[in-house]
Amino acid sequence: MLISQVIGTTVSTIKEPTLEGCKLLILRQTDVDGEPFGKPYVAVDTLDAGIGDLVLTAHGSSGRQTSLTQNRPVDAVIMAVIDHLSVLGEVTYRKE
């Protein structure tokens, strides 16, 4: 699992038929303080996350284990929206 922030949306009118109805969001991995790093990537949203949300994502074959993504050509899926992060007893992120 990775911690990532939703930074945008994507719209695709022509796509693999099994992806019809799937919401695709653009994410960027973050550290535990919410600081982004790395390249942006696209993930299927199973939870109605929004821009600015910090989320947990699963990748590869694990990304195809949700009821929405099973047997679909998915490499990344949003599987949790983070309410807060606590590292070594210190809250590093809290959803507003």
C-alpha positions as CSV (number, residue, x, y, z in Angstrom):
1,M,0.0,0.0,0.0
2,L,1.1,3.5,-0.7
3,I,0.0,6.9,0.8
4,S,-0.9,9.3,-2.0
5,Q,-2.7,12.6,-2.5
6,V,-5.4,13.1,-5.1
7,I,-4.2,15.8,-7.4
8,G,-6.6,15.7,-10.4
9,T,-9.1,13.8,-12.4
10,T,-9.0,12.2,-15.8
11,V,-11.8,11.6,-18.4
12,S,-11.6,9.0,-21.1
13,T,-14.5,8.6,-23.5
14,I,-12.9,5.7,-25.3
15,K,-11.6,2.9,-23.0
16,E,-11.5,-0.8,-22.2
17,P,-15.2,-1.8,-21.9
18,T,-14.7,-3.3,-18.4
19,L,-13.6,0.1,-17.2
20,E,-16.9,1.8,-18.1
21,G,-18.3,3.6,-15.1
22,C,-14.9,3.6,-13.2
23,K,-13.8,7.0,-11.9
24,L,-10.1,7.6,-12.7
25,L,-8.1,10.0,-10.5
26,I,-4.6,11.3,-10.8
27,L,-2.5,10.8,-7.6
28,R,1.0,11.5,-6.4
29,Q,2.7,9.5,-3.7
30,T,3.4,11.3,-0.4
31,D,5.5,10.8,2.7
32,V,3.9,10.5,6.1
33,D,3.9,14.3,6.4
34,G,1.9,14.6,3.2
35,E,4.8,15.9,1.1
36,P,4.5,14.7,-2.5
37,F,7.3,13.0,-4.4
38,G,7.6,10.9,-7.5
39,K,5.6,10.8,-10.7
40,P,1.9,11.2,-10.9
41,Y,-0.1,8.1,-11.7
42,V,-3.8,7.1,-12.3
43,A,-5.9,5.0,-10.0
44,V,-9.4,3.7,-10.0
45,D,-11.5,5.3,-7.3
46,T,-13.7,2.9,-5.4
47,L,-14.6,5.3,-2.6
48,D,-15.6,8.7,-4.1
49,A,-12.3,10.4,-3.0
50,G,-11.8,14.0,-4.1
51,I,-9.0,16.4,-5.0
52,G,-6.8,17.0,-2.0
53,D,-7.7,13.8,-0.2
54,L,-4.9,11.7,1.2
55,V,-5.6,8.0,0.3
56,L,-4.2,4.5,0.5
57,T,-3.7,2.7,-2.7
58,A,-3.1,-0.9,-3.7
59,H,-1.1,-1.8,-6.8
60,G,-0.6,-4.7,-9.2
61,S,-2.6,-7.8,-8.6
62,S,-3.7,-6.4,-5.2
63,G,-5.4,-3.6,-7.1
64,R,-7.7,-6.1,-8.7
65,Q,-9.0,-7.5,-5.4
66,T,-11.9,-5.1,-4.8
67,S,-15.4,-5.9,-5.9
68,L,-15.2,-3.0,-8.4
69,T,-11.9,-3.8,-10.0
70,Q,-11.9,-7.6,-10.0
71,N,-11.0,-9.1,-13.4
72,R,-10.4,-5.6,-14.8
73,P,-7.1,-4.2,-16.3
74,V,-6.3,-2.1,-13.3
75,D,-2.8,-1.5,-11.8
76,A,-3.8,0.9,-9.0
77,V,-6.9,1.4,-6.9
78,I,-7.9,3.7,-4.1
79,M,-9.0,1.5,-1.2
80,A,-9.1,4.0,1.7
81,V,-9.5,7.7,2.4
82,I,-7.2,8.7,5.3
83,D,-8.8,10.6,8.2
84,H,-5.5,11.1,10.0
85,L,-1.9,9.8,10.2
86,S,0.0,9.4,13.5
87,V,3.7,8.6,13.4
88,L,5.6,7.9,16.6
89,G,2.7,9.4,18.6
90,E,2.7,12.6,16.6
91,V,-0.2,13.4,14.3
92,T,1.3,14.3,10.9
93,Y,-1.9,14.6,8.9
94,R,-5.5,15.3,9.8
95,K,-8.3,15.7,7.3
96,E,-10.1,19.0,7.6
